[in-house]
């Protein structure tokens, strides 16, 4: 499966936070997040495990009780059902992979 980034729409997740579903496999799903400086992805949780990589910008990422400022090239892992969220310090782009596939992300 090949997916052209430009062919996928950016959907609003929260004010200043957009996402697009990229490649989808049998067990995993990849997404791209675009986050504007000053925006926030509220704390939330889901049963899916996720791993992420920061392409550009800066975030303060909270996973469970731990917060960390992440910079381009940094990565993270969030176990399923663990609360997590982000504050956007500098406009950012992140790539995340979810396991199993997030069914709610298949429509976008």
N, C-alpha and C positions, 0 to 999 in steps of 0.2 A: 504494500500500500504506500502510495506517495501522496503527500498533502502539500499544496502550495499555500504558504502563509497568507499571501495577499488574497487568496480566494475565500478565506474564512472571515466571518463578521466578528467584530469586537463587541461583546455583550456587556452591559453594565451589571456589576455585582453589588456595588455600593457607590456612593458619590466619589468620583475620581478614581474608581477601580474598575477596570475592564478585563475580561478574559475571553479567550477563544480556544475551543477544542481543536487540537491538531490531530496527530495520528492516534488511532484506536486499534489495539490488538485484541487478542482473545481474552487476555487477563489484565492488561494495563491500558491506561489512557493518559495522553500527554496534553498539557494545556500551557498556554502562554498568558501571563498576567501583565498588564500595563497599569502602573500605579502612579498617579500624579502626586507631586510633592505636597505635603500637608494633609493628604487623605489618610483614611484609616480603614483597615479591614477588621471589623469587630471580632472579638473572641467568638469562636464557634467550634463545633466538633462534628465528626461524622465517622462512620465505621471504617472508612477506607484509610489504609496506610498511604502516606504521601512522602515523596522526596522532592527536594527543590534545588535549583541552582540560580544564583543571581547573575544575570547577564550584565546589567548596568544599574546605576543608582545606589541608593542606600536605604535600608530598612531597619527598624528596630522590631525584631521578630520575637514574639513570646510563644513558647511551647510549654504548656503546663505552667509551672511556677518560675521558669527560667526565661529571662529576656537577654537578647544579644543583638548588638548592632552588626549587621552583615553588609559586606562590600562586594563589588564585582569579583566573581570567582569563588565566593563562599557557597557552601551547600548545607543542607539540613535534612533531617528525617523526622517525621511526625507519626508516631504510632496511631493506629485507629482508636477512636473515642477519646483522644487527648485534646483538651481545649487549646486553641492556638489563634493568633491574630497578628496583625502587623500595623505599625505606624510608619508612614512614608516620610523619610527625612529628605530625600532627593529623588526626583522623578526616576522611576525604576521599571525594569523589565525582568521578569522571572519566568523560568520554565519549571513546571512541576509534573510529576508522574504519579498517578494514583493506582493503587491495587486494592481490591479488584476494581474493574471499570466502574466509574461513577455513572450510573444510569441517568441521573439528572443532568449530566453534561453532554449527553449524546445528541441533544437537539440544537447544539450551538457550536 
